[in-house]
Amino acid sequence: MRPEILQAQVRPMIGHRARAMEELLGRMQPLLQYLFRTRRLVYVSTSSATGLMEAAVRNGARRRVLSLVNGAFSERFFRIARACGFETSALEVPLGHGHTPEMLEDALRAGDYDTITVVHSETSTGVLDPIAELASVAHNAGDVALLVDSVSALAGTPVETDAWGLDFVLTGSQKALALPPGLALGVAQETILKRAERNPARGVYFDFLEFEKNLAKNQTPNTPAVSLLYALDAQLQRIREETLERRIERHAAMARRTWEWVDAMRDRGIGLEVLAPPGFRSPTVTCIRLPEAMKGSEISARMRERGFTIASGYGPLKDTTIRIGHMGDHTVEELNELLAILEHVVTKS
């Protein structure tokens, strides 16, 4: 996070029903709509993104849910749907793989589902699912709602909320937005609001109808984390100045540089491999498979000793992979510095 974004939080608190809060939320709303590429109101929730994942299910699911599972966070969406009491099935593919439109077509043809959950960029594996195509399949199947976790995708890769017909899409503040954790953002289409109206068990804190009613007055349903809103306001203005197009291209350039580095290392005899196949690679995070002699936790620890933070693998991939988060406000120049150190670490392992 940039120092000026962190510094933006150090301002006096304001009452969440005060005129100053209405002005703050009103100023941010067009910038949030620009970010999500939508004309709908954008919800701002003081929670992790997991909160809006549960909210999406509670407000948007009716009876039977199909969860597209290809990693830890898509599996979390699956568990949330089950925990909310819905009959839920998982359409699983191996770790490192994505879901094709044909897979979804077959699953919808075989089962009677009214809701689909999917993770756009699976942070645990670096896989980018083809959301636009999956949304088209869902809508062609009839009254089927698509609930999208775009936590490590939005602001780093194209997300066309309205044009793609995403019934609900959410993100978190701490990934490609380069903000402190603690905020979740989301957009609900009318399809979801109509479902919420008929669902008395949608809850209170994450009631989408309350979000809509309050946002129409530039207010929040509950007391928000005011200091985080200050940071969001400052970062939204920075993103608008950079433009979303240039921000997305910067992420794509960092991703290409990382993949090229992995290829170059393999050509030198270091058995590294990008876990996700071409066509399914996230531009914000790359998961790299390691040779058997290396362990992800050890590589990340050695990088930490040198002042750089990368992640080991997640869950069953903990020691067989490492992950590089080339997202947010990072640049190719900063990435090159990290890759130079990482090259030294893996060649000495």
C-alpha positions in Angstrom: 0.0 0.0 0.0 1.2 3.5 -0.8 2.1 5.7 2.2 -0.3 8.4 1.1 -3.2 5.8 1.1 -2.3 4.7 4.6 -1.9 8.3 5.7 -5.4 9.1 4.4 -6.8 7.1 7.3 -5.4 9.5 9.9 -8.3 11.9 9.9 -10.9 12.7 12.5 -13.9 10.4 12.7 -17.3 11.5 11.5 -20.7 10.3 12.4 -22.0 7.6 10.1 -25.3 9.5 9.8 -23.6 12.9 9.4 -23.8 15.0 6.3 -20.0 14.6 5.9 -20.5 10.8 5.6 -23.2 11.3 3.0 -20.9 13.5 1.0 -18.1 10.9 1.3 -20.2 8.0 0.1 -21.8 10.1 -2.6 -18.4 11.1 -3.9 -17.2 7.5 -4.0 -20.2 5.9 -5.7 -19.5 7.0 -9.3 -15.9 5.9 -8.9 -17.0 2.5 -7.5 -19.4 2.2 -10.5 -16.5 2.9 -12.8 -14.4 0.2 -11.1 -17.1 -2.4 -11.4 -18.3 -1.2 -14.8 -21.9 -0.9 -13.7 -24.8 1.5 -13.4 -26.0 -0.3 -10.2 -25.3 0.9 -6.7 -22.0 -0.6 -5.3 -22.3 -1.9 -1.7 -19.5 -1.0 0.8 -19.4 -3.4 3.7 -17.2 -3.4 6.7 -16.3 -7.0 6.6 -13.9 -9.4 4.8 -15.0 -10.6 1.4 -16.2 -13.8 3.0 -19.0 -11.8 4.5 -20.3 -10.8 1.1 -19.8 -14.4 -0.1 -22.3 -15.5 2.6 -24.5 -12.5 1.8 -24.6 -13.5 -1.8 -25.9 -17.0 -1.0 -28.4 -15.8 1.7 -29.9 -13.2 -0.5 -29.5 -14.8 -3.9 -29.9 -18.6 -3.7 -33.3 -20.2 -3.8 -33.1 -23.9 -3.4 -30.2 -25.7 -5.2 -26.7 -24.4 -5.6 -23.9 -25.6 -7.9 -20.5 -24.5 -6.8 -17.6 -24.5 -9.3 -14.7 -25.7 -7.2 -11.0 -25.5 -8.3 -9.2 -24.3 -5.1 -9.5 -23.3 -1.5 -11.7 -20.2 -2.0 -14.1 -21.7 -4.4 -14.3 -24.6 -2.0 -15.1 -22.0 0.7 -18.0 -20.7 -1.4 -19.3 -24.3 -1.6 -19.1 -24.7 2.2 -20.9 -21.4 2.8 -23.8 -22.5 0.6 -24.1 -25.8 2.5 -23.8 -24.0 5.8 -26.6 -21.7 4.8 -28.9 -24.7 4.4 -29.0 -25.1 0.6 -28.8 -28.3 -1.2 -25.3 -27.8 -2.8 -23.2 -29.8 -5.3 -19.6 -29.2 -6.3 -18.4 -29.2 -9.9 -14.8 -30.0 -9.1 -11.7 -29.9 -11.4 -8.1 -30.7 -10.4 -6.1 -27.9 -8.7 -4.5 -25.7 -11.3 -7.4 -26.2 -13.8 -10.3 -24.0 -14.7 -13.9 -24.5 -15.6 -15.0 -24.5 -19.3 -18.4 -23.4 -20.5 -19.0 -26.9 -21.8 -18.5 -28.3 -18.3 -21.0 -25.9 -16.9 -23.5 -26.7 -19.7 -23.3 -30.4 -19.0 -23.7 -29.9 -15.2 -26.8 -27.6 -15.7 -28.3 -30.0 -18.1 -27.9 -32.9 -15.6 -29.1 -31.1 -12.5 -31.9 -28.7 -11.5 -29.9 -25.7 -10.1 -31.1 -22.2 -9.6 -27.8 -20.7 -8.4 -24.1 -21.0 -9.3 -21.1 -19.9 -7.2 -17.7 -19.3 -8.9 -14.4 -17.7 -8.0 -13.1 -15.5 -10.9 -9.4 -15.6 -9.9 -8.7 -18.5 -7.6 -6.0 -17.1 -5.3 -4.8 -20.5 -4.1 -3.9 -21.7 -7.6 -3.6 -18.7 -9.8 -6.4 -19.9 -12.1 -8.6 -17.4 -13.9 -12.0 -18.8 -14.8 -13.8 -17.5 -18.0 -16.5 -15.6 -16.2 -18.1 -13.9 -19.2 -18.6 -17.3 -21.0 -19.8 -19.0 -17.8 -22.3 -16.2 -17.2 -23.6 -16.7 -20.8 -24.1 -20.4 -20.1 -25.9 -19.7 -16.8 -28.3 -17.2 -18.4 -29.0 -19.4 -21.4 -30.1 -22.1 -18.9 -33.0 -20.0 -17.7 -33.6 -18.6 -14.2 -30.1 -19.3 -12.9 -28.2 -16.7 -10.9 -24.4 -16.4 -11.0 -22.6 -15.3 -7.8 -19.0 -14.3 -8.5 -16.1 -13.9 -6.1 -13.7 -11.5 -7.9 -11.5 -10.8 -4.8 -8.2 -11.2 -6.6 -9.4 -10.2 -10.0 -11.3 -6.9 -9.9 -9.1 -3.9 -10.6 -6.4 -6.3 -12.1 -8.3 -7.9 -14.9 -11.5 -6.9 -16.9 -14.7 -7.3 -14.9 -17.8 -6.1 -16.9 -20.5 -6.4 -14.3 -23.4 -5.2 -16.4 -22.3 -6.3 -19.9 -21.6 -9.8 -18.7 -24.8 -10.0 -16.7 -23.1 -10.9 -13.4 -26.0 -11.3 -11.0 -23.8 -10.6 -8.0 -20.1 -9.9 -7.9 -17.9 -9.0 -4.9 -14.3 -8.1 -4.1 -12.2 -7.4 -1.1 -10.1 -4.3 -0.4 -6.7 -6.0 0.3 -5.9 -7.5 -3.2 -5.7 -5.6 -6.5 -7.2 -2.5 -4.9 -4.1 -2.2 -2.7 -6.0 -1.2 0.4 -5.9 -2.3 4.0 -8.1 -5.4 4.7 -11.5 -5.0 6.2 -13.8 -3.8 3.4 -15.8 -5.8 0.9 -17.5 -4.3 -2.1 -20.3 -5.8 -4.2 -22.9 -5.2 -6.8 -26.3 -6.9 -7.0 -28.5 -6.9 -10.1 -32.3 -6.7 -9.9 -32.5 -10.5 -10.3 -30.9 -10.9 -6.9 -33.0 -8.2 -5.2 -36.2 -9.9 -6.4 -34.9 -13.1 -4.9 -34.0 -11.4 -1.7 -37.5 -9.9 -1.4 -39.0 -13.4 -1.3 -36.4 -14.7 1.2 -37.3 -14.0 4.8 -34.1 -15.8 6.0 -31.7 -13.5 4.2 -30.4 -12.1 7.6 -30.0 -8.6 9.0 -26.4 -7.4 8.7 -26.0 -8.4 5.1 -29.6 -7.7 3.9 -29.2 -6.4 0.3 -32.5 -4.6 0.5 -31.1 -2.6 3.4 -28.0 -1.8 1.5 -30.1 -0.6 -1.5 -32.4 1.6 0.7 -29.5 3.2 2.6 -27.2 3.7 -0.4 -30.1 5.6 -2.2 -29.6 8.2 0.5 -25.7 7.9 0.5 -25.8 6.1 3.8 -24.7 2.7 5.1 -27.0 0.2 6.9 -24.7 0.0 9.9 -21.8 1.8 11.4 -18.9 1.5 8.9 -15.1 1.5 9.5 -14.7 5.2 8.7 -10.9 5.3 8.5 -11.0 2.5 5.9 -13.5 4.6 3.9 -11.0 7.4 3.8 -8.4 5.1 2.3 -10.9 3.8 -0.2 -11.8 7.3 -1.2 -8.2 8.3 -1.8 -7.4 5.0 -3.7 -10.4 5.3 -6.0 -9.3 8.7 -7.1 -5.8 7.4 -7.8 -7.2 4.5 -9.9 -9.4 6.9 -11.9 -6.3 9.0 -12.6 -4.3 6.0 -13.7 -7.4 4.7 -15.6 -8.7 1.2 -15.2 -7.4 0.3 -18.7 -3.8 1.2 -17.8 -4.1 -0.5 -14.4 -5.2 -3.7 -16.1 -2.5 -3.6 -18.7 0.1 -3.0 -15.9 -1.1 -6.2 -14.2 -1.0 -8.1 -17.5 2.6 -6.9 -18.0 3.6 -8.2 -14.5 2.0 -11.5 -15.2 3.7 -12.0 -18.5 7.1 -11.1 -16.9 6.5 -13.7 -14.2 5.6 -16.4 -16.7 8.6 -15.6 -18.9 10.8 -15.8 -15.8 9.5 -19.3 -15.0 10.1 -20.4 -18.6 13.7 -19.0 -18.5 14.4 -20.7 -15.2 13.2 -24.1 -16.6 15.4 -23.6 -19.7 18.3 -23.3 -17.3 17.5 -26.6 -15.7 15.5 -25.4 -12.6 12.3 -27.4 -12.8 9.8 -24.6 -12.1 6.4 -24.6 -13.8 3.3 -22.3 -13.8 0.5 -24.4 -12.2 -2.3 -22.9 -14.4 -2.2 -23.7 -18.1 -2.1 -21.0 -20.7 -5.6 -19.4 -21.2 -6.5 -20.0 -17.5 -3.8 -17.9 -15.8 -4.7 -15.0 -13.5 -2.9 -11.7 -14.2 -2.8 -10.9 -10.5 -1.3 -14.0 -8.9 0.9 -16.8 -10.2 1.2 -20.2 -8.5 4.6 -21.8 -9.4 5.1 -25.6 -9.0 8.5 -26.4 -7.4 10.9 -29.4 -8.0 10.6 -32.2 -5.5 13.8 -31.0 -3.7 12.3 -27.6 -2.8 9.7 -26.7 -0.3 7.4 -23.7 -0.7 7.5 -22.8 3.0 11.3 -22.8 3.0 11.5 -20.7 -0.2 9.1 -18.1 1.2 11.0 -18.0 4.5 14.3 -17.3 2.7 12.6 -14.5 0.7 11.3 -13.0 3.9 14.8 -13.0 5.3 15.8 -10.9 2.3 12.9 -8.4 2.8 10.5 -9.8 0.3 7.1 -11.4 0.9 5.8 -14.2 -1.3 3.5 -17.0 -0.2 4.0 -20.7 -0.1 1.2 -22.8 -1.5 -2.3 -22.9 0.0 -3.7 -26.1 1.6 -2.5 -29.3 -0.1 -0.2 -27.2 -2.3 1.6 -25.7 0.7 5.1 -27.2 0.1 4.9 -28.0 -3.6 4.3 -24.5 -4.8 5.0 -20.8 -4.2 2.7 -17.9 -5.1 3.7 -14.4 -6.3 1.0 -11.7 -5.9 1.9 -9.3 -8.7 -1.1 -7.0 -8.1 -2.2 -3.7 -6.6 0.2 -0.8 -7.0 3.3 -2.9 -7.8 5.2 -2.3 -11.0 7.2 -4.4 -13.4 10.4 -2.8 -12.0 9.6 -3.8 -8.5 8.7 -7.3 -9.7 12.1 -7.6 -11.5 13.8 -6.8 -8.2 11.9 -9.6 -6.5 12.5 -12.1 -9.3 16.3 -11.4 -9.2 16.3 -12.3 -5.5 14.0 -15.3 -6.0 16.3 -16.6 -8.8 19.2 -16.5 -6.3 17.2 -18.3 -3.7 15.9 -21.2 -5.9 19.3 -21.7 -7.6 21.0 -22.1 -4.2 18.3 -24.5 -2.9 
